[in-house]
Amino acid sequence: MKIAIVTGASSGMGEEFCHHLDRKDLDEIWLIARRADRLESISETLSTHCRILPLDLTQRGSFDILKKKFDSSDINVRYLINCAGFGKFGNTWEIPDSETRGMIDLNISALVEITNICIPHMSEGSRIIQLCSASAYISLYKLNVYASTKAFVKSFCNGLRKEVECMGITVTEVSPGWVDTDFISISKETDEVPDRVFKHLLRKEDVVAKAMRDADRGRGRSVIGMFYKVQITMSTHFPRLATNVWKSYFGHN
């Protein structure tokens, strides 16, 4: 049975990926997120049969449930798309501990755990798509923990890509800038953020369409828009300058 796994499938980019996977001649799409009602609603818009898995990926027991479902099914994971994650603005020490732990657990631990569960059920031609961020390439004032989790994802993708190369499995790191989803409103719940921080908004439809094209071509990284391509290049080669430019958005030099 050919399947796709999508985490964070209840909204935003995860939901958009589901619609693209609906065109991929799969037997099932497994939708993972906390909100069962949202997953049910999304499944009704897809022609591919969906398996609804309302799991909280910050809870260890969720992975035991998922492993049991894998072990009881004859599956071939053709696509793994890890979209689950969130960020919070604020000085690192002022963000509530529960939010900090949540970012690390969801953005890092859950991504690694699900990837490790899926790889033994993949074969040549399978695709791993990890939602990273342009913030992975720069140290971010007032978004430090989130950016640091994405720096881990970038590094993890680079190493994993080499590990699965001999198996014919590809790993695509998707690193957009700001995408017009509810991620932005959630990230601002812990601090005031100037509107100019969110300039150059991208449409989720455009980000996901390019990510799917890049993954199907076996590309290692997917970045859309000249602004963000230049930003990543500058962050890579001139990190101090890039960090200072980011900080200036908040009215600080």
Beta strands, then each sheet from edge to edge (+ up, - down):
strand 1: 2-7
strand 2: 28-33
strand 3: 49-54
strand 4: 76-82
strand 5: 127-131
strand 6: 170-174
strand 7: 221-222
sheet 1: 3+ 2+ 1+ 4+ 5+ 6+ 7+
end
